[in-house]
């Protein structure tokens, strides 16, 4: 079990502290939901978590198969619903693999098996596009 503690700072700002490391991140409500957008929103963190999780699981696969993913880039675009209830509607992920990595269905499968991807509600659309260098 890993604990994260949060403190509400007022003004729709929170500070979350990771128990094991003591490192902190700040959140703010987004501009379209009463905030100033001065930091990640909670739903932005979901998008960041998805990208980081995919990169991590792909990295584990790559290391065990002698592949080097150094320089891989991932972009996750978050779209919210336009009608209540307010929730994440779609997380579109694009992954750019570094030169020297050939198309690899097993590596792509690894991305789709990351725990965050598997934990998201089935109604959240989660398209993923892989871009291989020429």
N, C-alpha and C positions, 0 to 999 in steps of 0.2 A: 504494500500500500504506500502511495505517495500522497502527502498532504500539501495542499496549496492554501495559504491563508490570504484573505482579502480584507482590505480596509477601505470603506467608503470615505472619500475625501471631501464630499460635498460637490455641488456644481456638476453632478453626473460623472465625476472622475473617481476611479478606483485604483488602488495599488494592489497587485497580486504578488505574493512572495512564494517562491518555490521552496518547500521545506528542506529537501536534502542539500541544495546548494546555497540557499539564502539569497539568490538573485531575484530581482524584482522587475516587473513590467507595469506600465500604466495603461489604463483604458479610459476612453471618453465616449460619450454617446455620439453617434454620427450627426452631421448637420441636418440630415433629413429626418431625424428623430429627436429633436430638442437639444442636441449637443453642439459643441464647437468643432468637433472633428480634429481635436488636437493630438490624438493618439489613436492606436488601434481601437476599434469598437469591439465588443465581445464577439460579434459575428465575423469581424475581420480576423480575429484570432482563430476561428474555426477554419477559415480559408488558409491561413498561414500554417495551421496544424496539419491540414490535408497535404499541402505541398511538402512540408518538412518530413512528414511521415512517409510519403511516397519516395522521397529522396533517400531516406534512411533505409527503407526496406530494399530499394533498388541497390543501394550501396552494399548492403549485406550480401545480396545475391552476387553482385559484381565481384566483391572481394573473394567470395568462395569459388568463383569461376575465372579468376585471373584477369578481370576486366578493370580498367581504370576510368571511373566516371568523373574524375576531377574536371571541373569547369562546366558540368551539367547545369543548365538553367531551367527553372520551373516558374511558371506564372500561373496563378490561380485568380480567376475573375469571379467575383461574387455578385449575384443578383438576388435582390429581395423580392418577395411577393408584392404585388401592387394592391391587393385586397386583403382585408383581415382574414385570418390572424397574420400578423407580421412574423415572417420567418424567412429563412434562406430558401429560395426557390431553385437556384442553380449555382453550381460551382464548376466552372469550365477550366480545365487544367491543360496547359500546353507545356510539353517537356522537350527541351532541345538537348540532344545527346552530343557529346564531344566527338571530334574527328577520330576515326579509328574504331568506332563502335558500329558494327553492322546491325541491320534490323534483326531483332532478337525477341521472338514471341514469349520466351520464358522470362526475360527481363521485364517485358510489358506486363505479363501476368503478375509478377512480383509487385509492381506498382499498384495494381488493382486489389491486392491482398493486404495492403497496409491496414492496420487496425482502425485508423480514423475513417478511411473509405468504407470499411465494413461496418462501422458504428453509426454512420449517418442514416437518417430516416430514408426509407425507400422512395418517398415522394420527392426528395431532393435530387434533381437531375445532376449527374456527375460525369459529363463527357470528358474524355481524355484524348489528346492528340500527341503523338510522338513524332518529333522531327529529327531525322538522322542527317548528319553532315554528309555532303557529297564525297 
